[in-house]
């Protein structure tokens, strides 16, 4: 597949490193280690094409808590498996994305920047098939950066990125769970925040 895509100049193969929590519970160290061994092999194969395999952890992923995420990256080879940080997904799972970045900064290949007002308190992560759309506590998980009541401390995160001279991808994401949202408005709000708040912090 990567050979067929060579002309696209892909840098990152972004994967959720385990399937749904609901399909893997209880999550054990042996299961996380098996996943790590799998992605080490995939990462070694993708490296032959100059592509980094990088893990992206949705809040309903089996590997979702800070403890389990850190164990996964302890058991994966940094040459072959990187970490892609999704700010809102980690907050929903009760994980501080800034602290997680500080602990894994040398493994980070990129970010999804979006905000949330909610930490999952109803075990929505255990729902299938789509925990993002099956949540009794909220009709909307994801919001634009800088939203009032947002849980992600983006200025603190940008200071951490500057401290560690991060130079990878930062992607602003508008999620499918923004039911009834307006993509043009979301893009404008995010661009304003990026230019007038985040750029000022990083410069």
FENWOLIN-V642879 format. One record per run of one state. SS is the DSSP state (H for helix, E for strand, L for the rest). FROM is the first residue (numbers start at 1). LEN is the number of residues. If there is no record, write none. Layout:
ss->SS from->FROM len->LEN
ss->SS from->FROM len->LEN
This chain:
ss->L from->1 len->5
ss->H from->6 len->3
ss->L from->9 len->3
ss->E from->12 len->4
ss->L from->16 len->4
ss->E from->20 len->1
ss->H from->21 len->3
ss->L from->24 len->5
ss->H from->29 len->19
ss->L from->48 len->4
ss->E from->52 len->5
ss->L from->57 len->4
ss->E from->61 len->1
ss->L from->62 len->4
ss->H from->66 len->9
ss->L from->75 len->6
ss->E from->81 len->6
ss->H from->87 len->6
ss->L from->93 len->4
ss->H from->97 len->11
ss->E from->108 len->6
ss->L from->114 len->1
ss->E from->115 len->2
ss->L from->117 len->7
ss->H from->124 len->3
ss->L from->127 len->15
ss->E from->142 len->2
ss->L from->144 len->10
ss->H from->154 len->10
ss->L from->164 len->5
ss->E from->169 len->4
ss->L from->173 len->10
ss->H from->183 len->20
ss->L from->203 len->1
